[in-house]
Amino acid sequence: MSRLNLLNRLSKKGRERRAVTTMSDSTRPSSEEKTSSEYPALTSINFPLSGIKRLTLTESPYDKPVEIIRKEEYPHMNNGIYLDHSGTTIYAQSTVKLFAQKMSANLYGNPHSANEPAKFSGDMVDSVREKTLRFLGADPRHFDLVFVANATAAIKLVADCFRDLAEQTHTGSFWYGYHRDAHTSLVGVRELTKGPHSHKCFESDAEVEEWIEGRNTFGQPAGSLALFAYPGQSNLTGRRLPLNWTGRIRHDRTKRLRNTYTLLDAAALAMTSPMSHVFEDPDTAPDFTCVSFYKIFGFPDVGGLIVRKDSGHILALRKYFGGGTVSLVSTIGSAWHVSKGLETNTHEDGNEHVGGLHEGLEDGTLPFHSILALGEAINVHKELFGSMENISAHTSMLVRRLYQGMKGMRYGNGQPLCKVYHSGDEDLWENGKGDEVYGNGRVQGATVAFNVFREDGTYESYAMVEKMANDRGIYVRSGGVCNPGGVFTALQYEPWQLNRAKSAGHHCGSNGLSVINELPTGIVRASLGAMSTCQDVDAFLAFLRENFLEKGLPAKKSNIKRKRHQTQNLFNNISSAATATATTKQGAGPGTMVTLPPSPTPTSFREEGTLVMKPKTLERVGSAISV
């Protein structure tokens, strides 16, 4: 079969398919069937793992095999295996080139001015705004788009508006509910509420159902000003949450929730899922939805707040105003201003309409160059991948392949290599239902959160796993990944255990404590994107197999100076009133006892040398401690 016929066959299947399943080894074309000379576009792709240099074309829903897309548009990804698309996906070369061409050929002025270059910029911004809404499946007649720095900025904009409006209530506060899978940026909104029972973290989907159905108010006064926020997809595990909550809240028959608005964090969901099912019915869509466009396109670094127009007036009542958001301001005498977001204008149809909501919310000069790049990114994205439905099908196939590969890895004694986390409510890894979830784009995104076991069943440090992967040119993320409720629910922490971790000095970031009393404090996250390939997945599985199953962890090298520095940093984080000098007995072996003069309790310690530390009873085990 010629290369052209093969590409045509793959393209036809890609356009017709709506679900992609992983081919078995017996049915997948092998690399020996076609020589590299028949596919010259692929011959220079290199991978850091020696056993996977031969490339097999994978059936995909795109017009071209994804491997060719990678070669033509993403050569910068040849520097490693990138599995951190939840942080940001990777930009296409054509996006940068087309953006640069327009920047070189045209003169763009500040849209707030009235000269021709400014008008040119303003028209471009309006055009890209509408193009972006249509890309997301949001009808511009019913939705508006406010450009912001990122999803967090969109969340803060909504939160500030509710705080300002709440000052006019009897309690001086709004009620805020958020799901336990919320990103840190959603959790932070609670700090803008006042008084007891003014915010609630829903610890499960079941609690949300109780609240919506009225079986438990969780402290919310009936009819009070309220905001409910949750992620469309957990940025930790990739689990996709119910999207029907927003419509059910709006149409609450008891009217108890009549002043409750909804905020959907779609930053993770929008990466690999079509958003049309979120916005297709304006009557059930969220009031406010936030996205980060760099998570979808890789570039530019800009975000958006999609506002349901029938709900958006509440945002226009905020107190702060910035340049460009007001049509008139008084500074001498009485202080007042007129927001552009509340102005009424007579349109061509002869009817009066409220001015664009975005005009009253986009403070200062817009990042109009970034918005120009966004328009190019949307065009390139459609050209390469066709639709978000195609991307969903492709990434669902890949995440299923990754999950099944990890599920099959066991040590010789039967101990599983990995523990995969999906939901704190149900352990899919243990009950064997993961195959029903991973690969189903309705309930699961292209993300796997996991920890690695040693052969004896104890946990390996997630920071060590990330470091080892990084050393092999494989890029994942580890830790709490800015999802505090999700990570500690997945790890089945109780409140006292989290307090113990805080007391022991654990904190988010690479310098935190990975394991405390044989319980991890975070996870490793591998996430896939539109241009990820089966070779990426197989390279990561090979890394796990070669570095843990086949040869185990590398032996710890003696480096007294490094160990002293690491241990000093650890103990500096432990809260205590006094310090002491600890001296070990040389050559005493791994059971060396350390004497702390001011402390009545000796500390068991597995390193050599003299340390300055605060009195605390603990055992140091690599990057893990017992307190």
Number of C-alpha atoms within 10 A of each C-alpha: 6 9 11 9 10 13 16 15 14 20 18 16 16 23 14 9 13 13 18 20 15 18 13 8 8 7 8 13 15 13 12 10 8 16 12 16 9 11 13 10 15 20 15 12 17 17 21 15 17 9 10 15 15 17 21 21 23 18 24 28 28 25 21 21 22 23 23 17 19 21 17 14 17 17 15 13 18 16 13 17 24 23 23 20 27 26 17 21 24 22 23 23 15 18 24 16 13 16 18 12 11 14 14 9 8 11 12 19 18 18 22 15 12 12 11 13 16 17 17 17 23 21 13 18 23 12 14 19 21 19 18 20 19 13 18 20 17 27 18 16 10 14 23 23 25 19 25 24 17 20 25 21 20 25 25 15 17 20 24 17 17 26 20 18 19 21 12 11 11 9 13 14 22 29 25 26 25 24 23 25 33 27 26 14 17 26 24 13 22 19 12 18 19 16 11 7 13 21 25 18 19 20 17 15 14 11 16 21 14 13 17 18 16 14 10 13 15 18 12 22 15 15 13 19 20 23 22 21 24 26 27 24 28 27 28 34 28 25 27 19 19 14 18 12 18 24 17 15 23 20 13 15 11 11 13 18 25 17 14 24 21 23 27 27 30 23 28 31 27 21 30 26 27 18 18 17 13 21 21 14 14 18 15 18 26 27 24 25 27 28 29 28 26 23 27 28 24 20 21 23 19 21 25 26 29 26 25 25 19 12 14 19 15 13 24 21 16 20 13 12 18 13 13 18 23 19 14 10 12 10 8 7 6 7 8 11 15 15 24 21 23 19 17 13 13 11 10 7 6 8 9 12 12 15 16 19 25 21 19 26 25 20 17 12 13 18 16 18 17 16 24 20 23 28 21 22 27 18 16 21 19 12 12 18 21 17 16 22 18 25 22 27 25 33 28 30 24 29 27 24 22 25 22 14 16 21 18 10 18 17 18 10 8 9 14 19 22 22 18 23 27 26 21 19 13 12 16 17 17 11 8 10 12 19 15 12 18 27 28 19 22 15 15 25 30 32 31 25 24 22 21 22 20 18 19 9 14 13 20 23 27 27 23 18 22 21 18 18 19 16 10 15 18 24 21 22 25 25 26 22 21 17 22 18 21 26 26 22 18 23 17 13 16 10 10 9 15 14 12 13 19 15 15 21 17 21 17 15 15 16 14 21 25 28 24 21 14 15 19 22 24 28 31 24 28 26 30 27 28 26 25 23 24 21 20 21 23 18 21 25 17 17 17 21 19 13 15 21 19 11 9 14 15 9 6 7 6 10 10 13 10 10 16 17 11 13 17 15 15 20 19 14 17 17 14 13 7 10 17 15 15 20 16 18 13 10 8 11 11 11 10 17 18 22 18 22 14 13 15 11 14 16 19 17 18 17 24 22 14 14 19 16 21 22 24 19 15 16 16 17 15 16 19 20 19 15 13
